[in-house]
Amino acid sequence: SEGGPAAQGGLKAGDIVIEFGGKKIANIYDITYALNEFAPGDIIDVKVKRGDEEITFKVKLAAR
């Protein structure tokens, strides 16, 4: 969402998350499990597929 941690980290609508904090992401459940391993304030690498590119961003997690 606009102004959220992902947007602040550089992610855009349409990006496909393929790795989150070193964990491969294949579906929505993978992201849920990966999120449980981190806490608000942690800074993690998030790798996305954007078009034909794979880009890694640093994202600071926030409380839900």
Contacts in CASP RR format, 6 or more apart in sequence:
PFRMAT RR
TARGET T0000
AUTHOR 0000-0000-0000
METHOD contacts of the structure
MODEL  1
SEGGPAAQGGLKAGDIVIEFGGKKIANIYDITYALNEFAPGDIIDVKVKR
GDEEITFKVKLAAR
1 7 0 8 1.000
4 62 0 8 1.000
5 59 0 8 1.000
5 60 0 8 1.000
5 61 0 8 1.000
5 62 0 8 1.000
6 46 0 8 1.000
6 59 0 8 1.000
8 59 0 8 1.000
8 60 0 8 1.000
9 46 0 8 1.000
9 57 0 8 1.000
9 58 0 8 1.000
9 59 0 8 1.000
9 60 0 8 1.000
10 57 0 8 1.000
10 59 0 8 1.000
11 17 0 8 1.000
11 46 0 8 1.000
11 48 0 8 1.000
11 57 0 8 1.000
11 59 0 8 1.000
12 50 0 8 1.000
14 50 0 8 1.000
15 48 0 8 1.000
15 49 0 8 1.000
15 50 0 8 1.000
15 55 0 8 1.000
16 48 0 8 1.000
16 49 0 8 1.000
16 50 0 8 1.000
17 25 0 8 1.000
17 31 0 8 1.000
17 46 0 8 1.000
17 47 0 8 1.000
17 48 0 8 1.000
18 24 0 8 1.000
18 25 0 8 1.000
18 47 0 8 1.000
18 48 0 8 1.000
18 49 0 8 1.000
18 54 0 8 1.000
19 25 0 8 1.000
19 45 0 8 1.000
19 46 0 8 1.000
19 47 0 8 1.000
19 56 0 8 1.000
20 30 0 8 1.000
20 31 0 8 1.000
20 34 0 8 1.000
20 35 0 8 1.000
20 44 0 8 1.000
20 46 0 8 1.000
20 47 0 8 1.000
21 34 0 8 1.000
21 37 0 8 1.000
21 38 0 8 1.000
21 44 0 8 1.000
21 45 0 8 1.000
21 46 0 8 1.000
22 34 0 8 1.000
22 44 0 8 1.000
22 45 0 8 1.000
23 30 0 8 1.000
23 33 0 8 1.000
23 34 0 8 1.000
23 37 0 8 1.000
24 30 0 8 1.000
25 31 0 8 1.000
25 34 0 8 1.000
35 61 0 8 1.000
38 44 0 8 1.000
38 61 0 8 1.000
39 61 0 8 1.000
40 61 0 8 1.000
40 62 0 8 1.000
40 63 0 8 1.000
41 60 0 8 1.000
41 61 0 8 1.000
41 62 0 8 1.000
42 60 0 8 1.000
42 61 0 8 1.000
43 58 0 8 1.000
43 59 0 8 1.000
43 60 0 8 1.000
43 61 0 8 1.000
44 58 0 8 1.000
44 59 0 8 1.000
44 61 0 8 1.000
45 56 0 8 1.000
45 57 0 8 1.000
45 58 0 8 1.000
45 59 0 8 1.000
46 56 0 8 1.000
46 57 0 8 1.000
46 58 0 8 1.000
46 59 0 8 1.000
47 54 0 8 1.000
47 55 0 8 1.000
47 56 0 8 1.000
47 57 0 8 1.000
48 54 0 8 1.000
48 55 0 8 1.000
48 56 0 8 1.000
48 57 0 8 1.000
END
